[in-house]
Amino acid sequence: MTTTHAADENSSWPESPYKGLSFYDHDDIFLFAGRDEDVWQCARLLDDPATRILMLHGPTGCGKSSFLRAGLVPLLERSTAGFQFLKKTDEK
């Protein structure tokens, strides 16, 4: 099975790879592991024209934000056409 992410050639392990209660983000893609099949399944559902809505839900702390930010969104941006995501910028 193909993984949803690949470590960037220039990336290195962060000083502290454990996020605690925070979430993994795009910069942490290579740390986000073990959810490849789930990420691909959601990507296939989103790519299906018959899908009208896809809801991601679960209890607090189960990894929903990490799933989206370090799994699904990077995969969709990298592997499919037509998906663009609004990103917060630091510009004022």
C-alpha positions in Angstrom: 0.0 0.0 0.0 1.2 3.5 -0.8 1.5 5.9 2.0 -0.2 9.3 2.0 3.0 11.1 2.8 6.7 11.0 2.2 9.3 12.6 4.3 10.7 15.6 2.5 14.3 15.2 1.6 15.2 18.3 3.6 12.9 17.6 6.6 14.3 16.4 9.9 12.8 15.3 13.1 11.6 18.2 15.2 13.1 18.8 18.6 10.0 17.5 20.2 7.9 15.2 17.9 5.2 14.8 20.5 2.3 17.3 20.2 0.5 16.5 23.4 -3.0 17.9 23.0 -2.1 19.9 19.9 -2.6 18.6 16.4 -0.2 17.5 13.6 -0.1 19.9 10.7 1.4 20.1 7.2 4.9 20.4 8.6 4.3 17.1 10.6 3.2 15.0 7.7 6.0 12.5 8.1 5.1 12.1 11.8 1.5 11.3 11.0 1.3 7.6 10.6 -1.1 4.7 10.7 -4.1 6.3 9.1 -3.2 5.8 5.4 -6.2 3.6 4.5 -8.6 5.9 6.3 -7.2 8.9 4.5 -7.4 7.2 1.1 -11.0 6.1 1.8 -12.0 9.7 2.6 -10.2 11.0 -0.5 -12.0 8.5 -2.7 -15.4 9.5 -1.2 -14.6 13.2 -1.8 -13.5 12.5 -5.3 -16.8 10.7 -6.1 -19.3 13.1 -7.8 -22.2 11.4 -5.9 -20.8 12.5 -2.6 -22.8 15.5 -1.4 -21.3 15.9 2.1 -18.7 14.1 4.1 -18.8 14.6 7.9 -15.8 13.8 10.1 -16.8 13.4 13.7 -15.5 11.8 16.9 -14.8 12.6 20.5 -12.4 15.4 21.5 -8.8 14.4 21.2 -9.3 11.5 18.8 -7.2 13.1 16.0 -9.8 14.8 13.7 -7.7 17.9 13.2 -4.5 15.9 12.6 -6.4 13.6 10.2 -7.4 16.6 8.1 -4.3 18.8 8.4 -1.5 16.2 8.1 -3.4 13.5 6.2 -6.4 14.3 4.0 -5.7 17.9 2.9 -2.0 17.3 1.9 -3.0 14.1 0.0 -5.8 15.9 -1.9 -3.6 18.9 -2.7 -0.8 16.6 -3.9 -2.7 13.8 -5.7 -5.9 15.2 -7.2 -7.0 18.0 -9.4 -9.6 20.5 -8.3 -9.1 20.6 -4.6 -7.9 23.9 -3.1 -8.0 24.7 0.6 -8.2 28.1 2.2 -5.2 28.6 4.5 -4.7 31.2 7.2 -1.8 33.5 6.4 0.3 35.6 8.8 -0.1 38.6 6.6 -2.0 41.6 8.0 
